[in-house]
Amino acid sequence: MRSPAHLFKYILLILMFASCSSESTEEEIQLQQLPSANTVESEILQLVNQHRQSIGKSVLTKNNLAEELARDHTLYMISQNDISHEYFDQRAEQLQREANAYGVGENVAAGQPSAQSVMTAWLNSSGHKANIEGNYTHIGISAIKNDQGVYYYTQLFLRK
């Protein structure tokens, strides 16, 4: 069975290639404006920035390298069937070297079924909350389900 996201992309491709008119219908425009990124990751970013704004902090901007490193670490945790900060030093060093970061933090989690539930868990933990509220400017977020449908999460924070 194909995922709803896969079907959505397939339908969008059909709409893009089957259209005979150069004018887009309102429905096509709405479909094209839907976010293509992982919805849970987008929701986490929104929740992080809402929380930061509520306490007078600036919003965080997505960073491509941090997202790639977060995704790689999430896949690593899934392969280990455990959450960890293993190899964090290497991720931090790479962000310092390639993204000119001079401060890096990381949050990980697993098992929470939604963006809201993982954010609640992080905000109820002093160390995780300190990262979310920290003096950072950019973020990378990864939320990936394992074969059993359990989400694993990584957030990488950096200051430039």
N, C-alpha and C positions, 0 to 999 in steps of 0.2 A: 504494500500500500504506500502510495507516495504521500509526502508531507504536504500540508496546506501551503507552505511557502514555495515548495517545488511546483505545485499546481498553479499558484498565483503567477510565478515567473513564466510558466508555459502559456497561460492565458494572456499575459501581458505581451509575450512575443507574438502570439497569434494576432492580437489587436494591432500591434505595431506593423506587422507585415501584411495583414489582410485589409488594412484600410485603403480605400481607393481615393479618398479625398485628402487634400492637403490641409483641410480644417479638422481639428480634433473636436470630438464631441465632449460634452461636460464629463461624461463617465470616463472617457479615456484620459482626460486631464487629471481627474481624481486618482485613477489607478497609477499614473506616472508620478504623482506626488507622494505616494506611500513610501515610507522608509524601506530601503533595501537591506539595511543592517539587521543583525539579530535583534528582535524585539525586546528580549529580556535585557540585553546589554544596553539598548537605548533607554529602557525604563530605569535601569540602575543609574545611568548618567543623569537622567532627569531628576531622580530622587536625591542623588548626591548633591546636585546643584541647587535643588529646592532647599535642602537642609542647610547648605552653606549660606545661601542668601538669607535664610531665616535667622542666622546668627551674625549677619553682617560681613560674611566672607565673600570674596570674589568667586565667580563660577570657574570651573575647570574646563579646559579645552582638550578634546581628544588628540592624542599623539599616536601617529601610525606605528612607530617603533615600539612604544609601550604596549600598544594593542597586540602587535605581533609577539612580543615577549610574553605577555599575559596569556595569549592563546597557546603558545608553546608550553608554558608552565601548567596550564589547565590540562592539556593533553597528557603531560607527564604525570600529573596527579592521578588522572583517570587510569593510566597504565599501571600505576603503583597501587591503585585502589585505596588511596589514603591522601589526606591533605597535608601539605608541608610547605615550608619556606626553603626547601632544599635548593641550593644553587642561587639563592637570592643575591649573594655577593657578585656573581657573574652577571646577573641581569642589571644590577645597579651600576657596575663598572661599564657595561655596554651602553647604558643610557647616559652615563657621564661622558663617555668617549664620543658617542655618535650623535647624541641629542643635546650636548652641552648642559646636561643636568648637573646641578650642584646640591641636590637633595632628593632622595628617593625613599619611598615607603611602599609597603605591600600589605594587602589584605587577601586572605584566602578563606574559602568556606566550601561546604558540600552538604547536600541533603535538603536545603530549603527549596520549596517548589516554585517560588516566584521571586521577582525583583523586590517586592515589598517585604517578603519574609526574610530574605538575606540582608536587606538594609536594616530591618528591625534587629536582627541578631548582631550585626556589626555595631549598631548604635548602642546596644546594651552591653558591649564589651569596651572597656576603657581604652585598650590599646588600638582596637580597630577604629573606634570613634575618633581617637587622636589623629589617626591618619586621614580620615574623612574631613576632619576640621582643620587639618594642618596647613602650614604655609607652603602650599603647592600651587602650581599654575596649570598643570597638565595631568591627564589621566589616560590609562589604557585599561580596558575592561574586557573580560572574557567570561562567558557563561556557556558551558557545553554539557550536554547530557551524555552519560555513559550508556552502555548497551541495555542497562536495566531502566533507563529513563530518569536517572538521578542526576541533578545538576551539580556540577563543580564550578567554582567561581575563583577568579583572580582579578584583583585590582592592583595596578601599579600607578603610584603617584610620583610626580616629579616636579621639581622647581627649576625654572630656567631663568 
